[in-house]
Amino acid sequence: MTNYALASSTWDENEYSAIQRVIDSDMFTMGKEVAQYEKDFAEFFGSKYALMVNSGSTANLLMIAALFFTKNESLKLKRGDEVIVPAVSWSTTYFPLQQYGLKVKFVDIDRQTLNMDLDKLEAAITDKTRAILSVNLLGNPNDYIRMNEIIAERNIFILEDNCESMGATIDGKQAGTFGKMGTYSSFFSHHIATMEGGCVVTDDEELYHILLCIRAHGWTRNLPKFNKVSGEKSDDAFEESFKFMLPGYNVRPLEMSGAIGIEQLKKLPSFIETRRQNAKLFQSLFSNHSFLNIQQETGNSSWFGFSLIIKENAPYNRAELVKLLTKNGIECRPIVTGNFLKNTEVLEYFDYEVSGTLEAAEYLDKHGLFVGNHQNDIEKEIIALSKLLIV
């Protein structure tokens, strides 16, 4: 019996000391620890601005919302605008699009990379397309060089849901920074863990100021004196304390999450390196497996987890494979939502269409799963998995 979990804790005395530091300060709501984490985060990923929120899901929500309030007509969205998405992602990639009345166009994935099929993306683009919300799945970045070639000379911009792919790169550039905005998650099972938490990054100052505003109630309190939402704030702190400019939310992170994040970011390079070393072993054992396909890497994946997609000639189906893994102490899950289009109940609330066919998403939905990767060495677990699946 193997104990191969989906994820494991990476906290030590540094994170616990950070928590104690917040307790000693008696300041638990968003404050200086969050501000420092945002500064460190932006610097690490090479972005001008980073905004921490309470989850990757709300990072996606604010990313979409900000585009409704920008004064930049080349980026401004309105209800009914068309946004292209991959058919495989987490639910909260899609929900903000529905919540803001956007037309969602689903495109199939590539069965090798598990990201959007770029040939099908190109075929899906019309004069109605305003944006592409790309998703970097299981640590693997999209081919943004090709994607930018596809949208060249068009009034279309890219957004990135990078919640599963923190630390992935293409030609040295961090995933999450190829679009106008990108989102990250620091939930427990992800590349760093801040209890709950997420970030939005951007190089656009106006979008950053909008994000600052709508993160906390839509008020001006957290904006700089000179800003691109209210203009110039008055020097009357009492008057500015409850001044509202935009219909916002309250998705502020806790101060503890920021303090933990500061310590986790210091470890992130070693976390990514270990994940990649684990992946090299996994690739060496599974790249030529008789009955299983694995994800093909684009750029330098940060290897969130390891996909296993059953080939057509396999002597077992997915239910049998799940039963075998579970019996032997190996945790597994579907590859995010699988084909999201199967969720017909929630799609009744969407304005959407499907571009072309979804053969790869449908196949993955029925024949795919993933097992975990960790920030620590799991050589023993990967070898045990390999031995279990030798046929």
ZIPERA-V8230 format. One record per residue. N is the residue number from 1. PSI is psi in degrees with one decimal (* if undefined). OMEGA is omega in whole degrees, 0 to 359 (NA if undefined). D_FIRST is the distance of its C-alpha to the first C-alpha in Angstrom with 2 decimals. Layout:
# ZIPERA-V8230
<<N:PSI:OMEGA:D_FIRST> <N:PSI:OMEGA:D_FIRST>>
This chain:
# ZIPERA-V8230
<<1:123.7:178:0.00> <2:147.9:172:3.81> <3:86.8:184:6.72> <4:93.9:183:9.29> <5:166.9:177:12.21> <6:-32.9:184:15.54> <7:165.5:179:17.52> <8:158.6:182:17.99> <9:145.7:177:21.15> <10:15.9:179:23.59> <11:146.3:173:26.17> <12:-157.0:184:27.56> <13:-24.0:180:30.91> <14:-45.5:179:32.81> <15:-40.3:180:31.68> <16:-34.2:175:32.07> <17:-36.3:177:35.51> <18:-42.1:177:36.41> <19:-45.0:180:35.62> <20:-37.1:178:37.74> <21:-40.9:178:40.47> <22:-42.7:178:40.71> <23:-45.1:181:40.75> <24:-31.1:181:43.52> <25:-22.0:183:45.48> <26:27.1:178:45.52> <27:102.5:189:45.44> <28:-22.5:178:42.47> <29:168.6:185:43.76> <30:124.1:182:43.98> <31:-139.3:189:45.93> <32:-29.3:179:46.14> <33:-44.0:176:42.40> <34:-43.4:180:41.87> <35:-41.2:179:44.97> <36:-41.2:177:43.69> <37:-43.5:179:40.31> <38:-41.6:178:42.21> <39:-46.5:180:44.38> <40:-39.2:182:41.46> <41:-47.7:179:39.62> <42:-41.8:180:42.72> <43:-43.7:182:43.30> <44:-44.2:186:39.77> <45:0.8:175:39.79> <46:34.2:179:43.45> <47:152.5:180:44.76> <48:-37.8:186:47.96> <49:143.9:172:46.61> <50:138.4:180:43.35> <51:120.2:179:43.13> <52:140.2:176:40.23> <53:-177.1:189:39.44> <54:-3.1:176:36.96> <55:163.3:172:34.52> <56:-32.1:179:34.14> <57:-44.1:179:35.30> <58:-23.8:172:38.55> <59:-44.0:176:38.97> <60:-41.2:180:39.19> <61:-48.4:181:41.57> <62:-35.4:178:43.91> <63:-44.8:180:43.85> <64:-43.9:182:45.23> <65:-40.9:183:47.56> <66:-30.4:183:49.16> <67:-13.0:175:50.38> <68:-14.6:185:52.47> <69:-6.7:180:54.35> <70:149.5:174:55.07> <71:-5.8:180:58.68> <72:107.4:186:57.68> <73:-24.3:179:58.54> <74:-15.8:180:56.47> <75:-15.8:188:53.32> <76:132.1:175:54.41> <77:154.3:173:52.67> <78:162.5:181:54.20> <79:137.5:181:53.05> <80:-13.3:177:52.77> <81:148.6:185:51.94> <82:129.2:177:49.42> <83:128.3:180:46.13> <84:135.8:180:43.81> <85:157.7:172:40.03> <86:153.9:182:37.03> <87:-9.9:179:35.63> <88:115.8:174:32.09> <89:-176.8:174:31.65> <90:155.8:187:30.87> <91:-36.5:185:33.29> <92:5.7:159:35.18> <93:-41.4:190:36.28> <94:-34.8:190:38.41> <95:-40.8:178:39.45> <96:-30.7:178:41.97> <97:-44.1:177:43.71> <98:-43.0:185:44.23> <99:-25.0:177:45.25> <100:14.4:171:47.96> <101:27.2:180:49.25> <102:153.5:175:48.33> <103:121.1:184:48.09> <104:124.1:178:44.54> <105:117.2:182:44.31> <106:137.2:179:40.90> <107:146.2:181:40.27> <108:161.8:175:37.52> <109:167.1:171:34.89> <110:126.7:186:34.48> <111:-18.4:180:31.49> <112:-50.5:183:30.86> <113:-22.1:185:31.22> <114:2.5:173:30.37> <115:178.5:183:33.45> <116:134.6:175:36.83> <117:112.6:188:38.42> <118:-26.0:173:41.47> <119:-42.5:179:43.62> <120:-32.4:174:43.11> <121:-47.2:181:43.72> <122:-40.3:180:47.01> <123:-24.0:183:48.01> <124:-20.2:185:47.23> <125:132.9:175:49.57> <126:-178.9:177:52.93> <127:-15.3:180:55.83> <128:-12.4:184:54.16> <129:127.8:179:51.04> <130:-31.8:185:51.12> <131:157.4:172:47.67> <132:119.5:173:44.30> <133:96.1:183:41.31> <134:151.9:181:38.79> <135:125.5:177:35.06> <136:105.8:193:32.94> <137:131.8:174:29.58> <138:34.3:177:26.15> <139:-5.9:189:27.98> <140:118.2:180:30.29> <141:153.7:172:34.05> <142:164.1:175:36.61> <143:89.8:186:39.32> <144:-20.2:174:41.97> <145:-49.3:178:44.52> <146:-40.9:182:44.64> <147:-40.8:178:44.49> <148:-33.0:175:47.47> <149:-37.2:181:49.34> <150:-39.3:184:48.85> <151:2.1:180:50.36> <152:139.4:180:53.06> <153:8.1:178:56.52> <154:153.7:178:55.07> <155:63.4:183:55.13> <156:139.2:177:51.33> <157:162.9:184:48.99> <158:138.1:168:45.25> <159:155.8:181:42.89> <160:124.5:164:39.27> <161:101.7:184:36.25> <162:26.2:187:34.16> <163:-25.1:179:31.78> <164:3.1:192:28.66> <165:31.7:177:30.19> <166:129.7:177:31.49> <167:-7.6:175:32.31> <168:150.0:181:32.55> <169:156.6:167:35.84> <170:121.5:182:38.30> <171:38.8:176:40.85> <172:-7.3:180:40.16> <173:135.1:186:40.84> <174:133.2:169:38.25> <175:143.2:186:36.85> <176:-12.1:181:38.32> <177:11.4:179:41.74> <178:-21.7:182:42.94> <179:-177.8:177:44.23> <180:-33.3:171:46.81> <181:155.9:176:44.02> <182:150.5:182:40.28> <183:152.1:181:37.62> <184:155.3:176:34.49> <185:143.9:174:31.79> <186:39.6:172:30.22> <187:161.6:189:27.86> <188:-44.9:187:24.69> <189:2.4:185:22.44> <190:-170.0:192:25.26> <191:-34.7:167:26.48> <192:158.7:185:28.12> <193:121.9:178:27.78> <194:33.1:190:30.90> <195:-86.4:166:29.53> <196:157.3:177:31.35> <197:157.4:176:33.77> <198:170.1:178:35.25> <199:150.9:168:38.12> <200:133.2:175:40.86> <201:150.3:177:42.57> <202:157.5:171:45.94> <203:-0.4:185:48.91> <204:116.5:185:51.35> <205:-41.1:180:53.15> <206:-45.2:178:54.35> <207:-39.2:178:50.92> <208:-44.2:179:49.61> <209:-37.8:176:52.41> <210:-44.3:178:51.69> <211:-42.8:177:48.02> <212:-40.1:183:49.16> <213:-49.4:187:51.43> <214:-14.5:174:49.20> <215:-36.0:185:46.17> <216:84.1:167:48.21> <217:-7.0:185:50.50> <218:15.8:180:52.60> <219:170.5:184:54.75> <220:-6.7:191:56.46> <221:-37.8:185:55.37> <222:3.2:179:52.63> <223:150.7:173:54.74> <224:162.6:183:56.71> <225:-47.0:175:60.45> <226:115.8:186:61.19> <227:169.2:186:58.71> <228:16.3:173:58.54> <229:-56.6:182:58.01> <230:-5.3:184:60.85> <231:-114.9:178:62.87> <232:124.6:176:64.10> <233:148.1:176:62.94> <234:166.1:178:65.63> <235:4.4:180:65.70> <236:96.4:183:65.71> <237:-34.3:179:62.19> <238:-44.9:180:63.05> <239:-37.6:183:64.11> <240:-15.2:187:61.09> <241:-34.1:180:58.54> <242:43.5:179:58.49> <243:122.1:186:59.74> <244:137.1:182:57.78> <245:-34.9:186:57.96> <246:151.9:175:55.09> <247:100.1:188:53.04> <248:-162.8:183:49.91> <249:-176.7:163:46.76> <250:92.2:180:45.17> <251:32.4:180:41.91> <252:145.0:175:42.34> <253:163.7:174:39.33> <254:152.3:179:39.05> <255:-33.3:177:40.25> <256:-40.2:180:36.92> <257:-40.4:177:35.23> <258:-42.9:181:37.88> <259:-42.5:177:37.50> <260:-41.1:180:33.73> <261:-37.2:178:34.35> <262:-43.9:181:36.78> <263:-39.1:180:34.14> <264:-38.2:179:31.42> <265:-34.4:178:33.90> <266:-30.9:182:34.50> <267:-13.2:189:30.85> <268:-43.6:179:30.67> <269:-42.3:180:31.76> <270:-34.1:176:28.99> <271:-46.9:182:26.44> <272:-41.5:180:27.71> <273:-42.7:179:27.77> <274:-42.5:177:24.12> <275:-39.3:180:23.18> <276:-34.8:175:25.36> <277:-41.5:175:23.84> <278:-40.6:182:20.35> <279:-36.1:178:22.14> <280:-42.1:177:23.80> <281:-45.9:179:20.59> <282:-45.2:180:19.34> <283:-41.3:182:22.82> <284:-29.6:183:22.94> <285:-24.2:188:19.84> <286:-7.1:184:20.66> <287:-32.5:182:24.46> <288:35.2:181:25.24> <289:140.8:185:22.38> <290:-31.4:189:23.79> <291:4.9:183:22.68> <292:138.2:171:21.90> <293:149.2:176:24.34> <294:166.9:182:23.76> <295:134.5:177:26.22> <296:132.0:188:29.23> <297:137.5:171:30.34> <298:127.7:184:33.81> <299:-136.0:178:35.21> <300:99.7:179:32.59> <301:151.5:172:29.71> <302:6.1:167:28.01> <303:69.5:174:24.75> <304:-46.8:179:23.77> <305:-177.8:183:20.73> <306:115.1:180:19.86> <307:147.0:173:21.19> <308:114.4:180:20.12> <309:121.0:186:22.98> <310:128.4:178:22.81> <311:162.1:182:25.80> <312:-28.6:184:28.32> <313:9.0:185:27.50> <314:147.4:180:23.75> <315:6.7:179:22.65> <316:157.3:175:20.61> <317:179.8:185:21.67> <318:-41.0:180:20.16> <319:-41.0:179:19.29> <320:-38.5:179:17.29> <321:-43.7:178:15.57> <322:-43.6:180:14.82> <323:-41.9:179:13.43> <324:-46.3:180:11.13> <325:-46.9:182:9.93> <326:-42.7:179:9.74> <327:-30.3:183:7.89> <328:19.0:172:4.92> <329:23.0:180:5.71> <330:113.9:179:8.60> <331:142.4:177:11.92> <332:161.3:181:14.96> <333:162.2:169:18.60> <334:157.8:176:21.85> <335:99.6:191:23.90> <336:-124.8:182:25.97> <337:-1.0:193:28.24> <338:-145.9:177:28.19> <339:108.3:185:31.79> <340:-22.4:183:33.50> <341:-12.6:178:36.34> <342:-15.3:182:34.34> <343:67.9:189:34.94> <344:-30.2:182:38.36> <345:-48.9:182:38.92> <346:-29.0:180:38.91> <347:-14.7:175:40.72> <348:-21.6:181:43.68> <349:-5.3:186:44.49> <350:148.8:161:44.48> <351:107.9:187:47.32> <352:164.5:169:45.47> <353:163.1:178:45.66> <354:127.5:178:43.48> <355:117.3:179:44.79> <356:-149.9:182:44.31> <357:165.9:187:41.22> <358:46.4:184:37.54> <359:-43.9:184:35.89> <360:-44.1:179:33.25> <361:-40.4:179:32.38> <362:-38.2:179:32.25> <363:-47.2:178:30.02> <364:-39.0:182:27.55> <365:-34.0:183:27.70> <366:-23.7:189:26.58> <367:6.0:185:24.33> <368:153.1:171:22.92> <369:172.8:174:20.08> <370:154.7:173:18.80> <371:166.1:189:15.82> <372:155.1:164:16.58> <373:157.3:186:18.37> <374:164.6:176:18.97> <375:1.1:175:21.93> <376:166.5:183:19.94> <377:122.4:177:18.44> <378:38.1:179:15.07> <379:-45.4:182:15.47> <380:-43.2:182:12.06> <381:-40.9:181:10.44> <382:-41.2:178:13.20> <383:-40.0:177:12.91> <384:-39.5:176:9.27> <385:-44.7:180:10.72> <386:-45.6:180:13.67> <387:-36.1:180:12.26> <388:-33.7:187:10.50> <389:11.0:172:13.97> <390:128.1:181:16.18> <391:*:NA:18.46>>
